[in-house]
Amino acid sequence: MMVTLSRIIKYGWQGFLRNGWLSVSTIGIMVLALIVFEGLILFNVVTKGATQSIQEKVDISVYFKSNASEDSVLNIKRSLEGLSEVKSVEYVSRDEALVEFKIRHAEDETVIQTLEELDENPLLASLNIKAKSLDQYGTIAGYLETATLQDLIEKVTYAQNKIVIDRLTTLVSTFKRSVVGFTLFLAFLAILVTFNTIRLAIFSNSEQIEIMRLVGASNSFIRGPYVVEGIIYGVAAAAISFLIFVPVIGFTSPHIANFVLEVDLNSYFAGNWGKLLTYQLLFGVGLGIVSSAIATGRYLRV
């Protein structure tokens, strides 16, 4: 059994070397597919970080009428905290809002003098609500529109945030679908090229295959070298694409961090390089095995 396996591996390696530039072109196409595949993984990391960053900056502010009692506002706060979509609710009283407003406009003497001339605090109590995900703000806004709350609520600042949230969600979703589609296209192309490479190898070795059949070689022994050849293509492409990504990540990480502070690709890569390499190997070897199986199943007829 071990002797047969070693011979299959030997013949597969010899076939890989014998194909020369055809093997190089096959690996090149698979490298492109794997680069896009790993790029999709890293894009998801960046997208997740960017989404979390934006989500931390997005909230719904609910302003209450001046005659709304503090107990009523706190009751609404507790009811909002009971919603599964709500991550946090911050209560800002009228006095706290006035203090924060004065701090923000401390250098504007006109504003400060105007406030001092007023007989009462013009600012309203509010609740700042953060959702667990961007697509849940609509549900929270819907809850705030219930008739029982309208007598207390002066304004809900969801409309202007909704435009930004919807556009961001659409942009990310569209880009993800585009990258996934491009990855599938390159994977199909890689399978097609590998399939044709192995088909040519089978055709050039047709006499040898016929002799092997006549002497009683098993189906697995005939198929084996071509499957090994496909695995070699996949392993080589995975290793090359991974090595290409190492300097690319080092170069792009600082630039991405300038836009999204929460994303550090260097740290992510350092902590997950083994997982990324495993994904590359599995995807590459999978491409090689699938294309080899299709070629041998169609053209060997064993």
C-alpha positions in Angstrom: 0.0 0.0 0.0 2.8 2.5 1.0 4.7 1.5 -2.1 1.7 2.2 -4.4 1.1 5.6 -2.7 4.7 6.6 -3.1 4.6 5.7 -6.8 1.4 7.7 -7.3 3.0 10.7 -5.7 6.2 10.2 -7.7 4.3 10.0 -11.0 2.2 13.0 -10.1 5.3 15.1 -9.3 6.9 14.0 -12.6 3.8 15.0 -14.5 3.9 18.4 -12.8 7.5 19.0 -13.9 6.9 17.6 -17.3 4.1 20.1 -18.1 6.5 23.0 -17.6 5.0 26.4 -18.6 1.5 24.9 -18.6 2.0 24.2 -14.9 3.2 27.7 -14.4 0.2 29.3 -16.1 -2.2 27.0 -14.2 -0.6 28.1 -10.9 -0.7 31.7 -12.0 -4.5 31.6 -12.5 -5.0 29.8 -9.2 -2.8 32.4 -7.4 -5.1 35.1 -8.7 -8.2 33.3 -7.5 -6.6 32.7 -4.1 -5.5 36.4 -3.8 -9.0 37.5 -4.4 -10.3 34.9 -1.9 -7.9 36.1 0.9 -8.7 39.7 -0.1 -12.3 38.9 0.6 -11.5 37.6 4.0 -9.5 40.8 4.9 -12.1 43.0 3.3 -14.6 41.5 5.7 -12.3 42.3 8.6 -12.0 45.9 7.5 -15.7 46.2 6.8 -16.5 44.8 10.2 -14.1 47.3 11.9 -15.5 50.2 9.8 -19.1 49.2 10.6 -18.4 49.0 14.3 -16.6 52.3 14.2 -19.4 54.0 12.4 -22.0 52.3 14.6 -20.3 53.8 17.7 -20.8 57.2 16.2 -24.4 56.7 15.1 -27.3 56.9 17.6 -30.8 58.1 17.9 -31.4 61.1 20.1 -34.9 61.4 21.6 -35.8 64.9 22.9 -38.7 65.2 25.4 -41.1 68.1 25.8 -40.3 70.6 28.6 -43.3 69.5 30.6 -42.3 65.8 30.6 -41.4 64.7 34.1 -38.1 63.0 34.8 -39.9 59.9 36.1 -41.7 59.5 32.7 -38.4 59.9 30.8 -36.7 57.3 33.0 -39.6 54.9 32.5 -39.2 55.2 28.8 -35.4 54.6 29.2 -36.1 51.4 31.1 -38.6 50.2 28.5 -36.0 50.9 25.7 -33.3 49.0 27.6 -35.7 46.0 27.5 -35.7 45.9 23.7 -33.4 43.2 22.2 -32.2 45.6 19.5 -30.9 48.2 22.0 -27.3 48.2 23.1 -27.3 51.1 25.5 -29.4 54.1 26.5 -27.9 57.3 28.0 -30.1 59.8 29.8 -29.2 63.5 29.6 -31.2 65.7 31.9 -32.0 69.4 31.1 -29.4 70.6 33.6 -26.7 68.2 32.2 -27.6 69.3 28.6 -27.1 73.0 29.7 -23.7 72.3 31.3 -22.5 70.4 28.2 -23.8 73.2 25.9 -21.9 75.9 27.9 -18.7 73.8 27.8 -19.0 73.4 24.0 -19.6 77.2 23.5 -17.4 78.5 26.3 -15.5 80.7 23.8 -18.6 82.2 22.3 -19.5 85.1 24.6 -22.6 86.0 22.7 -24.1 82.5 23.3 -23.2 82.6 27.0 -24.7 86.0 27.5 -27.9 85.0 25.8 -28.2 82.0 28.1 -27.7 84.1 31.1 -30.4 86.5 30.1 -33.0 83.7 29.8 -35.3 83.1 32.7 -35.3 79.3 32.3 -33.2 76.5 30.8 -34.2 76.3 27.0 -32.7 72.9 26.5 -34.6 69.6 26.6 -34.0 66.3 28.4 -33.0 63.6 26.0 -32.1 59.9 25.6 -29.2 58.8 23.4 -29.9 55.3 22.1 -27.3 53.0 20.5 -28.5 49.8 18.6 -26.6 46.5 18.5 -26.4 46.8 14.7 -27.1 49.4 12.1 -30.1 47.7 10.6 -31.9 47.8 13.9 -32.3 51.5 14.2 -35.5 51.4 12.2 -37.1 49.0 14.7 -36.2 51.3 17.6 -37.5 54.4 15.7 -40.7 52.5 15.1 -41.1 51.8 18.8 -40.6 55.5 19.6 -43.5 56.4 17.2 -46.1 54.6 19.2 -49.1 56.8 20.1 -48.6 56.5 23.9 -45.2 58.2 23.7 -46.1 61.1 21.4 -47.4 63.3 24.2 -44.0 63.2 25.8 -41.6 63.2 22.8 -40.7 66.5 21.1 -38.3 65.1 18.4 -36.5 62.0 17.3 -33.3 62.5 15.3 -33.6 59.3 13.2 -34.4 60.7 9.8 -31.1 62.3 9.1 -29.1 59.3 10.4 -31.3 56.9 8.4 -29.9 58.2 5.1 -26.3 57.6 6.1 -27.1 54.2 7.6 -29.0 53.0 4.5 -26.3 54.2 2.1 -23.5 52.6 4.1 -25.4 49.3 4.3 -26.1 49.3 0.6 -22.5 50.2 -0.3 -21.0 47.4 1.8 -23.5 44.8 0.6 -22.9 45.7 -3.1 -19.2 45.6 -2.7 -19.3 42.3 -0.9 -21.4 40.7 -3.6 -19.1 42.1 -6.3 -16.0 40.6 -4.6 -17.7 37.3 -4.0 -18.8 37.1 -7.7 -15.3 37.9 -8.8 -13.8 35.3 -6.6 -16.2 32.7 -7.9 -15.4 33.7 -11.5 -11.6 33.3 -10.9 -12.2 30.0 -9.1 -14.1 28.7 -12.1 -11.3 30.0 -14.4 -8.7 28.2 -12.2 -10.7 25.0 -12.4 -11.1 25.3 -16.1 -7.3 25.9 -16.7 -6.3 23.1 -14.3 -8.9 20.8 -16.0 -7.4 21.5 -19.4 -3.8 21.1 -18.1 -4.6 17.7 -16.8 -6.6 16.8 -19.8 -3.6 17.5 -22.0 -1.5 15.4 -19.7 -3.9 12.5 -20.0 -4.0 12.9 -23.8 -0.1 12.9 -24.1 0.0 9.8 -21.8 -2.8 8.0 -23.5 -0.6 5.1 -24.7 0.9 4.7 -21.2 -2.6 4.7 -19.7 -3.7 2.1 -22.1 -0.8 -0.1 -21.2 -1.5 0.3 -17.5 -5.1 -0.8 -18.2 -3.9 -3.9 -20.0 -1.6 -5.0 -17.2 -4.5 -4.6 -14.7 -3.7 -1.3 -13.0 -6.6 -0.2 -10.7 -8.7 2.9 -11.4 -7.3 4.7 -8.3 -3.7 4.0 -9.5 -4.4 5.6 -12.9 -6.3 8.6 -11.5 -3.9 9.1 -8.5 -1.0 10.9 -10.3 -3.4 13.4 -11.8 -5.0 14.1 -8.5 -1.6 14.6 -6.9 -0.7 17.0 -9.8 -3.8 19.0 -9.0 -2.9 19.1 -5.3 0.6 20.3 -6.1 -0.9 23.1 -8.2 -3.1 24.1 -5.2 -0.3 24.0 -2.6 2.1 26.0 -4.8 -0.6 28.6 -5.5 -1.6 28.9 -1.9 2.0 29.4 -0.8 2.7 32.0 -3.5 -0.5 33.9 -2.8 0.2 33.9 0.9 3.7 35.2 0.4 2.4 38.0 -1.8 0.0 39.1 0.8 2.6 39.5 3.6 4.2 42.7 2.2 0.9 43.9 0.8 -0.7 43.8 4.3 2.4 45.5 5.8 2.1 48.3 3.2 -1.7 48.8 3.3 -2.2 48.5 7.1 -1.1 52.0 8.1 -3.2 53.6 5.3 -6.3 51.7 6.3 -5.7 52.6 10.0 -5.7 56.3 8.9 -9.3 55.9 7.8 -10.5 53.3 10.3 -8.6 53.5 13.6 -10.2 50.4 15.0 -8.7 48.2 12.2 -5.1 47.1 12.5 -4.4 44.5 9.7 -0.9 43.9 10.9 -2.1 42.8 14.3 -4.9 40.7 12.7 -2.5 39.1 10.3 0.1 38.4 13.1 -2.6 36.7 15.2 -4.4 34.8 12.4 -1.7 34.0 9.9 -2.0 30.2 10.6 -5.7 30.3 10.0 -5.4 32.4 6.8 -2.7 30.0 5.4 -4.9 27.0 6.2 -7.8 28.7 4.3 -5.5 29.3 1.4 -4.3 25.7 1.4 -7.8 24.3 1.7 -9.2 26.5 -1.1 -6.2 25.8 -3.4 -6.1 22.1 -2.8 -9.8 22.0 -3.2 -9.6 23.7 -6.6 -6.9 21.3 -7.7 -8.7 18.2 -6.6 -12.1 19.2 -8.1 -10.5 20.1 -11.5 -8.5 16.9 -11.4 -11.5 14.8 -10.6 -13.5 16.3 -13.4 -10.7 15.8 -15.9 -10.0 12.2 -14.9 -13.7 11.3 -14.6 -14.5 12.6 -18.1 -11.4 11.6 -20.1 -10.1 8.4 -18.5 -13.4 6.6 -18.6 -12.1 4.0 -16.2 
